[in-house]
Amino acid sequence: MAETAKAERINRMTIAQWEAAFPDENACAAYLVSHRWPKQVVCPRCGNLNVKPHGTMPFNWLCNECSPSETNYRFSHITGTVFENTNKPLRDWFRVIHMMVTAKKGVSALQVMRTMGFGSYKTAWYMCHRIRVAMRDREFQQLMGIVEIDETAIGGKAINRHKDKRGGGKGDKGPKKSVVVGAISRTKKNIVARVVDGVTLDSINTSSAKPSPIR
């Protein structure tokens, strides 16, 4: 019997390594730029390669190809990403991402709030949910910019279901409620829905429709 190939060990970045790699906001911005545009900075709106750096604002560029008023369109390294339209530094986002990907049993929004010193649980919850959505490979490009996220519970006790849908359970046994998490991008009008502990739903492209925002 052939030996089973051993999986390649993934070395997790320690806190000390993280601090050395991202000592300040500029280091985080430079990292994002190098991975987002490894060859050349491109306008996220029209794809124009002929962009020029902003004179006084670092990590900002100007594009005069896609502005209808013939004034330069200004964009930054976080334009069109899950980090856009937030008042939290990019370094805080990187730190929360590091916490989430290195924790063996997951990280709650409450733990993020306490560790990061956020004054609001809503801020920590918002960041965690946005990062979780962005981590999904296929949905990452679909949910860019301003993303609205909400969740609901569907289902109920087995005793309240038809006999043929109780899954063999009696009384209160059998499947209960499933949590459905939905997200919508305001700009691209793409919706991603996923059932937690249940069946995964496919992404729905609603570019031609006008769905009501998830609130």
C-alpha positions as CSV (number, residue, x, y, z in Angstrom):
1,M,0.0,0.0,0.0
2,A,1.4,3.3,-1.0
3,E,2.2,5.7,1.8
4,T,-0.1,8.6,2.2
5,A,1.6,11.9,1.5
6,K,1.9,14.1,4.5
7,A,0.2,17.5,4.3
8,E,2.5,20.4,4.2
9,R,2.8,22.0,7.6
10,I,1.6,25.6,7.6
11,N,3.5,27.8,10.0
12,R,1.3,30.3,11.7
13,M,2.6,33.8,12.2
14,T,3.2,34.6,15.9
15,I,2.4,37.9,17.5
16,A,6.0,38.9,17.5
17,Q,6.3,38.1,13.8
18,W,3.1,40.0,13.1
19,E,4.4,43.1,15.0
20,A,7.6,42.9,13.0
21,A,5.8,42.6,9.6
22,F,3.2,45.3,10.3
23,P,4.7,47.8,12.7
24,D,2.6,50.8,11.5
25,E,-0.2,51.8,9.1
26,N,2.2,52.5,6.2
27,A,3.5,48.9,6.4
28,C,0.0,47.5,6.2
29,A,-0.9,49.8,3.3
30,A,2.3,48.8,1.4
31,Y,1.5,45.1,2.0
32,L,-2.0,45.5,0.6
33,V,-0.8,47.5,-2.5
34,S,1.9,44.9,-3.3
35,H,-0.6,42.0,-3.1
36,R,-3.5,43.8,-4.8
37,W,-1.5,45.3,-7.6
38,P,1.7,43.2,-7.8
39,K,2.7,44.6,-11.2
40,Q,1.1,48.0,-11.5
41,V,-1.5,50.1,-9.8
42,V,-4.8,50.0,-11.8
43,C,-7.8,52.1,-11.5
44,P,-10.5,50.0,-9.7
45,R,-13.3,51.8,-11.5
46,C,-12.3,51.6,-15.2
47,G,-9.1,49.5,-15.2
48,N,-6.9,52.3,-16.5
49,L,-3.2,51.7,-16.2
50,N,-2.3,55.3,-16.7
51,V,-2.8,56.5,-13.2
52,K,-0.6,58.9,-11.3
53,P,0.1,59.2,-7.6
54,H,-1.6,61.9,-5.6
55,G,0.8,64.7,-4.8
56,T,0.0,65.1,-1.1
57,M,-1.9,62.0,0.0
58,P,0.1,58.8,0.3
59,F,-1.4,55.6,-1.1
60,N,-3.8,57.6,-3.2
61,W,-3.8,57.8,-7.0
62,L,-5.6,59.8,-9.7
63,C,-7.3,58.6,-12.8
64,N,-8.6,61.0,-15.5
65,E,-10.1,58.4,-17.8
66,C,-13.3,57.5,-15.9
67,S,-14.4,60.8,-14.5
68,P,-17.5,62.2,-16.3
69,S,-16.7,65.7,-15.2
70,E,-13.1,65.4,-16.6
71,T,-11.7,65.9,-13.1
72,N,-9.4,63.2,-11.8
73,Y,-11.0,60.3,-10.0
74,R,-9.2,59.7,-6.8
75,F,-8.9,56.2,-5.3
76,S,-6.8,54.6,-2.5
77,H,-5.4,51.2,-1.7
78,I,-8.7,50.3,0.2
79,T,-11.1,51.5,-2.5
80,G,-13.4,48.6,-3.6
81,T,-12.3,46.3,-0.7
82,V,-13.9,45.2,2.5
83,F,-11.8,47.8,4.3
84,E,-13.4,50.7,2.5
85,N,-15.7,53.2,4.3
86,T,-14.4,52.4,7.7
87,N,-13.0,54.6,10.4
88,K,-10.7,51.9,11.8
89,P,-7.1,51.8,10.7
90,L,-6.0,49.1,8.3
91,R,-3.6,47.8,11.0
92,D,-6.6,47.1,13.3
93,W,-8.2,45.1,10.4
94,F,-5.0,43.2,9.9
95,R,-4.8,42.4,13.6
96,V,-8.4,41.1,13.7
97,I,-7.7,39.0,10.6
98,H,-4.6,37.5,12.3
99,M,-6.7,36.7,15.4
100,M,-9.4,35.0,13.4
101,V,-7.1,32.9,11.2
102,T,-4.8,31.7,14.0
103,A,-7.4,30.9,16.6
104,K,-8.1,27.1,16.8
105,K,-11.7,27.4,18.1
106,G,-12.7,30.7,16.4
107,V,-12.9,34.2,17.8
108,S,-16.1,35.9,19.0
109,A,-16.9,39.5,18.4
110,L,-16.9,40.0,22.2
111,Q,-13.3,38.7,22.4
112,V,-12.2,41.0,19.6
113,M,-13.8,44.0,21.3
114,R,-11.9,43.2,24.5
115,T,-8.6,42.4,22.9
116,M,-8.6,45.4,20.5
117,G,-10.0,47.8,23.1
118,F,-13.0,48.8,20.9
119,G,-15.6,50.8,22.7
120,S,-18.4,49.3,20.8
121,Y,-19.4,45.6,20.4
122,K,-21.2,46.6,17.1
123,T,-17.8,47.6,15.7
124,A,-16.2,44.3,16.5
125,W,-19.2,42.4,15.2
126,Y,-19.2,44.3,12.0
127,M,-15.5,43.7,11.4
128,C,-15.7,40.0,12.1
129,H,-18.7,39.4,9.8
130,R,-17.1,41.4,7.0
131,I,-13.9,39.4,7.3
132,R,-15.7,36.1,7.4
133,V,-17.5,36.9,4.2
134,A,-14.3,38.1,2.5
135,M,-12.5,35.0,3.4
136,R,-14.7,32.9,1.2
137,D,-12.7,32.5,-2.0
138,R,-15.5,32.8,-4.6
139,E,-17.5,35.5,-2.8
140,F,-14.5,37.8,-2.1
141,Q,-14.6,39.5,-5.4
142,Q,-18.4,39.7,-5.3
143,L,-18.7,41.5,-2.0
144,M,-16.6,44.5,-2.4
145,G,-17.1,48.1,-1.2
146,I,-20.1,48.7,1.2
147,V,-21.4,45.3,2.3
148,E,-24.6,44.9,4.4
149,I,-24.9,41.7,6.4
150,D,-27.9,40.2,8.3
151,E,-28.9,36.8,9.6
152,T,-32.2,35.0,10.4
153,A,-33.2,31.6,11.7
154,I,-35.4,29.3,9.6
155,G,-37.1,26.1,10.8
156,G,-38.5,24.9,14.1
157,K,-39.1,22.0,16.3
158,A,-39.6,18.6,14.7
159,I,-42.9,18.1,16.6
160,N,-44.4,21.0,14.7
161,R,-43.4,19.6,11.3
162,H,-45.3,17.2,9.0
163,K,-44.5,13.6,9.8
164,D,-42.7,13.0,6.5
165,K,-40.4,15.9,7.2
166,R,-39.4,15.1,10.8
167,G,-36.4,13.1,9.7
168,G,-37.4,10.1,11.8
169,G,-37.4,12.3,15.0
170,K,-40.2,12.1,17.6
171,G,-41.4,14.8,19.7
172,D,-38.7,17.5,20.0
173,K,-36.0,15.4,18.3
174,G,-34.7,15.9,14.8
175,P,-33.5,19.1,13.1
176,K,-34.3,22.4,14.5
177,K,-33.6,25.9,13.2
178,S,-30.8,26.7,10.7
179,V,-29.1,30.1,10.7
180,V,-29.1,31.8,7.3
181,V,-26.5,34.6,6.9
182,G,-27.0,36.9,3.9
183,A,-24.8,39.7,2.6
184,I,-25.3,42.2,-0.2
185,S,-22.9,44.6,-1.9
186,R,-24.4,48.0,-2.6
187,T,-22.2,48.6,-5.6
188,K,-22.3,45.3,-7.4
189,K,-25.7,44.3,-6.1
190,N,-24.5,40.7,-5.5
191,I,-26.1,38.7,-2.8
192,V,-24.4,35.8,-1.0
193,A,-26.5,33.6,1.3
194,R,-25.2,30.7,3.4
195,V,-26.9,28.3,5.7
196,V,-24.9,27.6,8.9
197,D,-24.9,23.9,9.9
198,G,-26.9,23.1,6.8
199,V,-27.0,23.2,3.1
200,T,-24.8,25.9,1.4
201,L,-26.7,28.2,-1.0
202,D,-25.1,29.4,-4.2
203,S,-24.3,33.0,-4.7
204,I,-26.9,35.0,-6.6
205,N,-26.0,37.6,-9.1
206,T,-28.7,40.3,-9.0
207,S,-27.0,42.9,-11.2
208,S,-30.1,43.3,-13.3
209,A,-32.5,43.2,-10.4
210,K,-33.2,45.7,-7.7
211,P,-33.4,43.8,-4.4
212,S,-34.2,45.4,-1.2
213,P,-31.1,46.0,0.9
214,I,-30.5,43.6,3.8
215,R,-30.8,45.6,7.0
